[in-house]
Amino acid sequence: MLYSLYVRQRNPKPMRKPRKVVVDKDLVESRMSMVGIESQCQLAEEAGLDYQNLNRILNGANFSSQTLTKIVRVLRCHPGEILEG
């Protein structure tokens, strides 16, 4: 067991750079029209988010999984449907 641990430490695999997850603004706006939400302000209100926070997320800022969950519940979709990939 110690030998395998030693080998792993001696020959580590190169670390991948983490990819940034970004919400696609166009996809969100498309989903908004599908569920009858007329503005980003209305989306923020229904999701229980601050409008400025939602605006930052739609423009590429970091966000938590809880925030993403709130948005997709209102838009009635899965996270993968609004994320850039």
C-alpha positions as CSV (number, residue, x, y, z in Angstrom):
1,M,0.0,0.0,0.0
2,L,2.8,2.4,0.8
3,Y,4.6,1.5,-2.4
4,S,1.6,2.4,-4.6
5,L,1.2,5.7,-2.7
6,Y,4.8,6.4,-3.3
7,V,4.5,5.6,-7.0
8,R,1.4,7.9,-7.3
9,Q,3.3,10.8,-5.7
10,R,6.3,10.2,-7.9
11,N,4.4,10.1,-11.2
12,P,1.4,12.4,-10.8
13,K,-0.9,12.9,-13.7
14,P,-0.9,16.5,-15.0
15,M,-3.7,18.5,-13.6
16,R,-6.3,19.8,-15.9
17,K,-7.2,23.5,-15.7
18,P,-10.8,23.7,-14.4
19,R,-13.3,25.0,-17.0
20,K,-15.4,28.0,-16.1
21,V,-19.1,27.3,-16.3
22,V,-21.1,30.1,-17.9
23,V,-24.8,30.7,-18.3
24,D,-25.8,31.4,-21.9
25,K,-27.8,34.6,-21.9
26,D,-29.5,33.9,-25.2
27,L,-30.6,30.4,-24.0
28,V,-32.0,32.0,-20.8
29,E,-33.9,34.6,-22.7
30,S,-35.3,31.9,-25.0
31,R,-36.5,29.9,-22.0
32,M,-37.9,33.1,-20.4
33,S,-40.2,33.6,-23.5
34,M,-41.3,30.0,-23.4
35,V,-42.5,30.2,-19.8
36,G,-44.0,33.6,-20.1
37,I,-41.4,35.7,-18.3
38,E,-41.1,39.1,-19.9
39,S,-37.9,40.6,-18.3
40,Q,-34.8,39.7,-16.4
41,C,-36.2,41.7,-13.5
42,Q,-39.3,39.4,-13.4
43,L,-37.0,36.3,-13.6
44,A,-34.9,37.6,-10.7
45,E,-38.0,38.3,-8.6
46,E,-39.5,34.9,-9.2
47,A,-36.2,33.1,-8.5
48,G,-35.7,35.0,-5.3
49,L,-32.5,36.7,-6.5
50,D,-31.3,40.2,-6.6
51,Y,-31.6,41.7,-10.1
52,Q,-27.9,42.9,-10.1
53,N,-26.8,39.4,-9.1
54,L,-28.8,37.8,-12.0
55,N,-27.4,40.4,-14.4
56,R,-23.8,39.6,-13.4
57,I,-24.5,35.8,-13.8
58,L,-25.9,36.4,-17.3
59,N,-22.8,38.4,-18.2
60,G,-20.3,35.7,-17.1
61,A,-19.8,36.1,-13.3
62,N,-19.4,33.1,-11.0
63,F,-22.4,31.6,-9.3
64,S,-23.3,28.8,-6.8
65,S,-25.2,25.7,-7.5
66,Q,-28.1,26.9,-5.3
67,T,-28.4,30.0,-7.5
68,L,-28.4,27.9,-10.7
69,T,-31.1,25.7,-9.1
70,K,-33.3,28.7,-8.4
71,I,-33.0,29.9,-12.0
72,V,-33.8,26.6,-13.6
73,R,-36.8,25.9,-11.4
74,V,-38.4,29.2,-12.6
75,L,-37.4,28.4,-16.2
76,R,-38.6,24.8,-15.9
77,C,-35.5,23.3,-17.5
78,H,-32.4,21.4,-16.6
79,P,-29.1,23.2,-15.9
80,G,-27.5,21.8,-19.1
81,E,-30.1,23.6,-21.1
82,I,-28.9,27.1,-20.2
83,L,-25.1,26.5,-19.7
84,E,-22.5,27.1,-22.3
85,G,-20.6,24.0,-23.0
